[in-house]
Structure formats: structure tokens, C-alpha cells
Amino acid sequence: MDIVMPKMGESVNEGTIIKWYKKKGDFVKKDEIIFEISTDKVDTEIPSSEEGILTEILVGEQETVDVGTVVAKITKNSEGGKINKDKGNAGVTKSEFENVQGIPASGGMTDINKETIQKVSEEEKKETGFLSPLVLSIAEKEKVGLDELSKIQGTGLEGRISKQDLLLYIDSRKSKQIKTPDSDGDYVKGNRKDHLTGTPDIEVIHMDNIRLNIMRHMINSRDTSVHVSALIETDMGRISNFISSRKDEFLKKEGIKLTYLPFVADAVIKALKEFPLVNSTIEGTDIYKKKYINLGIAVALEPNGLIVPNIKNAGEKNISGLARAINDLAARARAKKLVPDDITNGTFSITNYGVFGTIFGTPIINQPEVAILGIGAVVKKPVVLEVDGNDTIAIKPIMPITLSHDHRLIDGMLGGKFLKFVKETLENFNFNNF
């Protein structure tokens, strides 16, 4: 039975195998996790739809292939059951996938890929090693010659050039970090010096798929939005007292801890309703102002990843509902149980770097949104208060919040009003709707 790369969403056309949990010759139970994939949307663990022996692994770790491509073969156990069709496309066999998706038996290989492969001579194949249809197609589109391909160090199975290897090379070439061949035919790969590679004092770590996607997403945001950041300090005294008095009751009732984040989310939602232009995207010279609020919550993943799933229709939830939704998204993100819908169509994002003790930051906008709110650590600070006309010093729990916004659309006045509204909502929080 053929096991294929599953389709994890309408706009997902390829996936990268991050890790194999089984090796060739292992017995695999039905619904047992067999491998983990990463797409440009989400990372997911894929269960086996069949019980049997894993007889062949065709795609190695960190290799990217088209949806529908055969990645492994399982010899079905005589007692194995039928395919579990309740699993969607994850872990389905190739024949079933083709019947559902209408993908040809070539595993999704298009005519243009076939033509590209036919252009590569046997001598050229020897020089470059095995090149997948996807890699050849990208190389042809980006005008990367076979002489250049032969210089790229592959990180795939048996040293094959993966999609990520090629895209990293193309990105570096575009930014002029990689030079074209000189008269001697030599290359400088990236901005690394030859004497740095392979020395005992330096460990070379190849970026995994998550880090590569984060890198490209951040570069795209930097090159797209005109980033401006504004900071304001917020007195969290009323909310802090409320949490202290209700945290045990809330934990017992909901099974989760009550934190500052749901209150911030609620204040942001109110601010987005007050200033709906902040809840927009820019397409060319058109502004798309959203009437719904899909609130993104940045979730840190070990060891050094980041993902921003969003709460759909967050404007319809109260504090308790937001707390449950935030906890659910974080738990599923860390367990790799998110689906593409969880991380698409966001309209505004919040990142809580204060949980790591960071006081101040200037977050990068999550494209294609036009603003993001950063939350710093709540720290007790002396502040000056006016009581009965006299100044006095008091100790208050202060939380700095930063708004990074796209100056193409949001100027200083709108950004300042939005930030001030969030501050005033938090400092004068109405607990009746809790």
C-alpha cells in the first residue's frame, strides 16, 4: 500500500517531512503516528491508515514534495483493517487520495515537471544527483542552472537537494549574498567564509522547516510594511486584584489558570471595534476593512519556533470564552494538533513576550495584517498619583504594551488613539461581563 503526502488544506500543495517515527522494517499499527510533516501553514503528525510492515521510505526527513506524492510503502498485514476514511486525507493511501482529489497516478507531477525532467541528461543527473520534479520546476522558474545546482549542498535523503535548500540559495542569491561563478568557477555560499566551515570550534546547524518559514515570513513583513512602534504603560492594579480574588474559583470551574492575557485580548477587541481601520489588510492600493475579528495569539514552540493561530470571531466571546480559546490554541499548537484553518485569515495579533520576563519589545507585524500588540512583563513600580490635589507615590503593577503598526495605513494619530483606548479599557475594566 502506498502512503502519500496528505493535503492539509485547500491552499496547501506541498509538505515537508520533518521526522519519521518509524524506520524501514518496523511494524506499524493502524492510526499509529508514522511521520510528522510541516507545511507553510502548520505542522502535523500523520497517523497510518493501514496496519503492516513499513517496507520502504521514499522521502527523507527535511525533504519537500507535492501533495499526493508517495512517501512510503506498507505491506499490509493479513489482519489489517480497511482504510479509516474519517481521518480526512491524512495517512490515506495513494489510490484513495487520487480518487478523492483527482490527482494523476504520477503523484501530482505536472506536465511541465515531466518536460523539465526529460531535459536533464544522464551526465547532468550524475553531476547534480537526484532532483525531484518540485526542485526542477522551481529551478526552471527561477532560472537556476544545473551548474549552480551542482554547487548546492543538499540536506535531503542521501544528500539530495531539497526545496528548502534551493529556496535558501535563491533568497541568498537575490540578496547578493551568493555570488555568480567567477572566472575560476568558484562560489561563495551565503556569507560564510570557507575557513569557518567544518572546524572543531564551529557547529553548523541547518535550519529546519519551521525556522525557514519564520525567516521568510519575517523578511516578507519587513519588506512589505512600514513598521512604526509606540509604547504606553498601563496600570494593571484592578485586574491584578480581580485575578487574585477569582483565580482559584476559575481554575476549579474551567480547569485553566486565569491570566492577564484574556483581559488584554478583550480590551484589544473593544479597541478594534472602536477603530475598525486597524482591523484591515492592504491589497495593492485597496484597503479591506474586516467586519469580523479573528484574533491571533502568538505561541512559542520548543526549542525555538513560533506560530500564530487565531481565535475565530473573537468579538463574540467574553473573558471566560477568550481564556478557554487561548488555552485551547496554545495546547493544540504545542501538541501539533492545529489545522490550517487555525492559522489563516487572522485580522490582528497579540504577542506576549512578557511571559519570559521581557519588559519591552517591538514586534514584527504578522502579514497581511496591519498591526500587532506586544505585551511586556507586569512589574511593580513606584508611580506618582494625585490624591485630593496632592501628589503621592504608590506601588502599582505596571504593564508596558507596544503597538507596531503599518504606517502605509495607520498613522501616529490612529495608532496613538488605539493604544490609549486599550490602556483606558484595562485600567477601568468592567467585570460585569466576565
C-alpha positions in Angstrom: 0.0 0.0 0.0 1.3 3.5 -0.9 1.3 6.2 1.7 1.2 9.7 0.2 1.8 13.2 1.3 -1.6 14.3 2.6 -3.4 17.5 1.6 -3.7 19.6 4.8 -5.9 22.5 3.4 -7.2 24.0 0.2 -4.2 26.2 -0.4 -1.6 23.6 0.7 0.1 22.0 -2.3 3.2 20.5 -0.7 4.6 19.3 2.6 8.0 18.7 4.2 8.6 15.5 6.2 10.2 16.7 9.5 10.6 13.4 11.2 10.0 9.7 10.7 8.7 7.9 13.9 9.2 4.5 12.2 12.1 3.1 10.3 12.1 0.6 7.4 11.1 -2.9 8.6 9.1 -1.6 11.6 5.6 -2.9 12.3 3.0 -0.1 12.2 -0.4 -0.3 13.8 -3.4 1.4 12.3 -3.8 5.0 13.5 -0.2 5.0 14.9 1.8 8.1 14.2 4.1 7.2 11.4 5.7 10.6 10.4 5.4 14.3 11.0 5.0 16.9 8.3 5.4 20.7 8.0 3.6 22.9 5.5 3.6 26.6 5.1 0.5 26.6 7.3 1.0 24.1 10.1 3.0 21.2 11.5 1.1 17.9 11.9 1.6 14.4 13.0 0.3 11.9 10.4 -1.2 8.5 11.5 -1.0 5.4 9.4 -4.3 4.4 7.8 -3.0 0.8 7.5 -1.6 -1.9 9.7 1.5 -3.7 8.4 5.2 -3.6 7.8 6.9 -0.3 6.7 8.8 -1.8 3.7 10.1 1.4 2.1 10.7 5.0 2.9 10.9 7.1 -0.3 11.1 10.6 1.1 13.7 11.5 3.8 13.5 14.0 6.6 13.6 17.7 5.6 12.6 16.8 2.0 9.7 18.7 0.5 7.3 17.0 -2.0 4.0 17.7 -3.7 0.7 16.7 -2.1 -0.2 13.2 -3.4 3.5 12.1 -3.7 4.2 8.6 -2.4 6.4 8.9 0.6 6.4 5.3 1.9 5.1 1.8 1.3 3.5 -0.5 3.8 3.0 -4.2 3.3 -0.5 -4.8 4.6 -0.9 -7.2 7.4 -3.3 -10.0 6.6 -5.4 -8.9 9.6 -5.2 -5.2 8.7 -8.5 -3.4 8.6 -9.9 -1.1 5.9 -8.9 2.5 5.4 -10.3 4.8 8.0 -12.0 7.5 5.9 -12.8 9.6 9.0 -9.2 10.7 9.0 -9.6 13.1 6.0 -6.6 13.0 3.7 -4.0 12.4 6.5 -2.3 9.0 6.1 -4.6 7.9 3.2 -3.3 5.5 0.6 -2.3 6.8 -2.8 -5.2 5.1 -4.7 -7.8 6.6 -2.3 -6.2 10.0 -2.5 -6.3 10.1 -6.3 -10.0 9.0 -6.3 -10.9 11.9 -3.9 -8.6 14.6 -5.3 -8.4 13.8 -9.0 -4.6 13.7 -8.8 -2.9 11.6 -11.5 -1.0 8.4 -10.7 2.3 10.2 -11.1 1.8 11.5 -7.6 0.8 15.1 -8.6 3.6 15.5 -11.2 2.5 18.0 -13.7 3.3 18.0 -17.5 5.7 20.9 -17.0 7.6 18.9 -14.4 7.8 15.8 -16.7 9.1 18.0 -19.6 11.7 19.5 -17.2 12.9 16.1 -16.2 13.3 15.0 -19.8 15.6 17.9 -20.5 18.1 16.7 -17.9 20.7 14.4 -19.5 22.1 11.4 -17.7 25.5 13.1 -17.4 23.8 16.1 -15.8 22.0 13.9 -13.4 25.2 12.3 -12.3 26.6 15.8 -11.5 23.6 17.0 -9.5 22.3 13.8 -8.1 18.6 13.1 -7.9 16.4 16.2 -8.4 12.7 16.0 -7.6 10.2 17.4 -10.0 9.4 20.1 -7.5 13.1 21.2 -7.3 13.5 21.1 -11.1 10.3 23.1 -11.5 11.5 25.8 -9.1 14.9 25.9 -10.6 13.5 26.4 -14.1 11.2 29.2 -12.9 14.0 31.0 -11.0 16.5 30.3 -13.8 18.9 28.4 -11.6 21.2 26.5 -14.0 22.4 22.9 -13.5 25.9 24.2 -12.9 24.6 26.2 -10.0 22.5 23.2 -8.7 25.6 21.1 -8.7 27.2 23.6 -6.2 24.3 23.5 -3.7 24.9 21.2 -0.7 21.7 19.1 -0.3 20.3 18.3 3.1 17.8 15.7 2.0 17.9 11.9 1.9 21.3 10.8 0.6 22.4 14.4 0.1 19.6 15.3 -2.3 18.8 19.0 -2.8 15.5 19.7 -1.1 13.1 22.5 -1.9 14.3 24.4 1.2 17.9 24.1 0.1 17.0 25.6 -3.3 14.8 28.4 -1.8 17.5 29.4 0.7 20.0 29.5 -2.2 17.6 31.6 -4.3 16.9 34.0 -1.4 20.6 34.4 -0.8 21.3 35.0 -4.5 18.6 37.7 -4.7 20.1 39.5 -1.7 23.5 39.2 -3.4 24.9 37.1 -0.6 25.7 34.4 -3.1 27.9 35.4 -6.0 27.7 34.1 -9.5 30.5 32.0 -10.7 33.8 33.9 -11.1 36.3 33.2 -13.8 37.6 30.2 -12.0 34.1 28.8 -11.5 34.2 29.2 -7.7 31.2 30.0 -5.5 30.9 31.7 -2.1 27.9 30.1 -0.4 25.9 32.5 1.6 28.0 35.0 3.5 30.0 32.2 5.2 33.8 32.1 4.8 35.3 28.8 3.7 37.7 28.7 6.7 34.7 28.7 9.1 33.1 25.6 7.8 34.0 22.2 9.2 36.2 23.5 12.1 36.0 22.0 15.6 35.1 25.3 17.1 32.0 25.9 14.9 28.8 23.9 14.8 26.9 24.3 11.5 23.1 23.9 12.1 20.8 23.7 9.1 17.6 25.5 9.6 14.5 23.2 10.0 11.3 23.9 8.1 9.7 25.9 10.9 12.7 28.3 11.2 12.9 28.7 7.4 9.3 29.6 7.2 9.6 32.1 10.1 12.6 33.6 8.5 10.8 34.1 5.2 7.7 35.4 6.9 9.7 38.0 8.9 11.7 39.1 5.8 8.4 39.5 3.9 6.9 41.5 6.6 10.0 43.8 6.9 9.9 44.3 3.1 6.2 44.9 3.0 5.1 47.0 5.9 6.4 50.3 7.1 6.9 49.5 10.7 6.3 52.1 13.4 6.1 51.2 17.1 4.5 53.1 20.0 4.7 52.3 23.7 2.4 53.0 26.6 2.4 51.9 30.3 -0.7 50.5 31.8 -1.8 50.2 35.5 -3.0 46.6 35.9 -4.0 47.1 39.6 -7.7 46.5 39.2 -7.3 43.4 37.0 -4.5 42.1 39.2 -6.7 42.3 42.3 -9.6 40.7 40.4 -7.4 37.8 39.3 -6.1 37.2 42.8 -9.6 37.0 44.2 -11.0 34.7 41.5 -8.1 32.6 40.3 -8.9 29.6 42.5 -12.6 29.6 41.6 -11.8 30.0 37.9 -9.3 27.1 38.0 -11.8 24.9 39.7 -14.5 25.8 37.2 -12.6 25.9 33.9 -9.6 23.8 34.6 -7.2 26.5 33.4 -5.3 29.4 35.0 -6.7 32.9 34.8 -4.0 35.3 33.5 -3.7 38.8 32.2 -3.9 37.8 28.5 -7.7 37.3 28.2 -8.2 40.8 29.6 -5.8 42.3 27.1 -7.5 40.3 24.3 -10.9 41.7 25.4 -9.5 45.2 25.5 -8.0 44.8 22.1 -11.3 43.5 20.6 -13.1 46.6 22.0 -10.4 48.8 20.5 -10.7 47.1 17.1 -14.5 47.7 17.2 -13.8 51.4 18.0 -11.1 51.8 15.4 -12.0 49.3 12.7 -9.3 50.5 10.2 -6.8 48.8 12.4 -8.6 45.5 11.6 -7.7 45.7 7.9 -5.4 44.4 5.2 -3.9 46.2 2.2 -4.0 44.6 -1.3 -2.3 46.8 -3.8 -3.9 50.2 -3.4 -7.1 48.9 -1.9 -7.9 48.7 1.9 -10.0 45.7 3.0 -11.7 46.6 6.3 -12.9 43.4 8.1 -16.2 43.3 9.9 -15.1 40.2 11.8 -12.3 39.8 14.3 -10.0 36.8 14.1 -7.6 37.5 16.9 -4.1 35.9 16.6 -2.2 34.8 19.7 1.5 34.1 19.2 2.5 30.7 20.7 6.2 29.9 21.4 7.2 26.3 20.4 10.2 24.4 21.7 13.0 24.6 21.0 12.8 27.9 19.1 9.7 28.0 16.9 6.7 30.4 16.8 3.2 30.1 15.4 0.2 32.5 15.5 -3.1 30.6 15.5 -6.2 32.8 15.7 -9.5 32.9 17.6 -12.2 32.9 15.0 -14.9 35.5 15.6 -13.2 36.6 18.9 -15.5 39.6 19.1 -18.4 37.3 20.2 -16.6 35.9 23.3 -16.4 37.1 26.9 -13.4 36.9 29.2 -14.0 33.2 30.1 -14.5 32.3 26.4 -11.3 34.1 25.4 -9.4 32.3 28.2 -10.6 28.9 27.1 -9.9 29.7 23.4 -6.4 30.9 24.2 -5.6 27.9 26.3 -7.0 25.6 23.6 -5.0 27.1 20.8 -1.7 27.0 22.8 -2.3 23.4 23.8 -3.0 22.3 20.3 -0.1 24.3 18.9 2.4 22.6 21.2 0.8 19.2 20.6 1.0 19.8 16.8 -2.8 19.4 16.5 -3.6 22.6 14.7 -5.2 22.6 11.3 -4.6 25.1 8.5 -7.8 27.0 9.3 -6.5 27.8 12.8 -3.7 29.9 11.4 -5.3 31.5 8.3 -7.5 34.6 7.9 -6.3 36.4 11.1 -7.0 40.1 11.3 -4.9 41.3 14.3 -2.3 39.6 16.5 -1.1 39.8 20.1 2.3 38.6 21.2 3.1 38.1 24.9 6.8 38.3 25.3 6.3 39.4 29.0 5.8 35.7 29.9 9.6 35.4 29.5 10.3 38.4 31.7 10.9 40.8 28.7 9.6 44.3 29.6 9.7 46.0 26.2 9.8 44.8 22.6 9.0 46.0 19.0 7.1 43.0 17.4 7.0 42.4 13.7 3.6 42.6 12.0 2.0 39.3 11.1 1.3 39.7 7.4 -1.1 40.5 5.8 -2.3 42.3 9.0 -1.5 46.0 9.6 -0.8 46.0 13.3 0.3 43.8 16.3 0.2 44.4 20.0 3.1 43.3 22.2 2.7 42.7 26.0 5.6 43.2 28.4 6.1 41.7 31.8 4.0 43.2 34.7 6.4 44.8 37.1 5.7 46.6 40.3 6.9 50.2 40.0 6.6 53.4 42.0 4.2 55.9 40.3 3.0 59.4 41.2 -0.7 59.7 41.9 -2.7 62.8 42.7 -4.9 62.3 45.8 -7.1 65.3 47.0 -4.9 67.7 45.0 -1.7 66.4 46.4 1.0 64.2 44.7 1.8 60.9 46.4 3.9 57.9 45.5 2.3 54.4 45.3 3.4 51.0 44.2 1.5 49.7 41.1 1.7 46.6 38.9 2.6 48.2 35.5 2.5 46.5 32.2 4.1 48.1 29.1 2.2 47.5 25.9 3.6 48.2 22.4 1.7 48.7 19.2 3.7 48.0 16.0 1.6 49.3 13.1 2.0 49.7 9.3 2.5 53.4 8.5 1.2 52.9 5.0 -2.3 52.8 6.6 -2.1 53.7 10.3 -0.5 57.0 11.1 0.6 58.2 14.5 -2.7 59.7 15.5 -4.7 56.5 14.8 -2.1 54.3 16.4 -1.9 56.5 19.5 -5.7 56.6 19.9 -5.9 52.8 19.6 -3.1 52.3 22.2 -4.7 54.8 24.6 -8.1 53.1 24.3 -6.6 49.7 25.2 -4.9 51.3 28.2 -8.0 53.0 29.5 -10.1 49.9 29.0 -7.7 47.8 31.0 -7.4 50.4 33.8 -11.1 50.8 34.1 -12.1 47.3 33.4 -15.9 46.4 33.7 -16.1 43.0 35.3 -19.8 42.6 34.9 -19.3 40.8 31.6 -16.8 38.3 33.0 
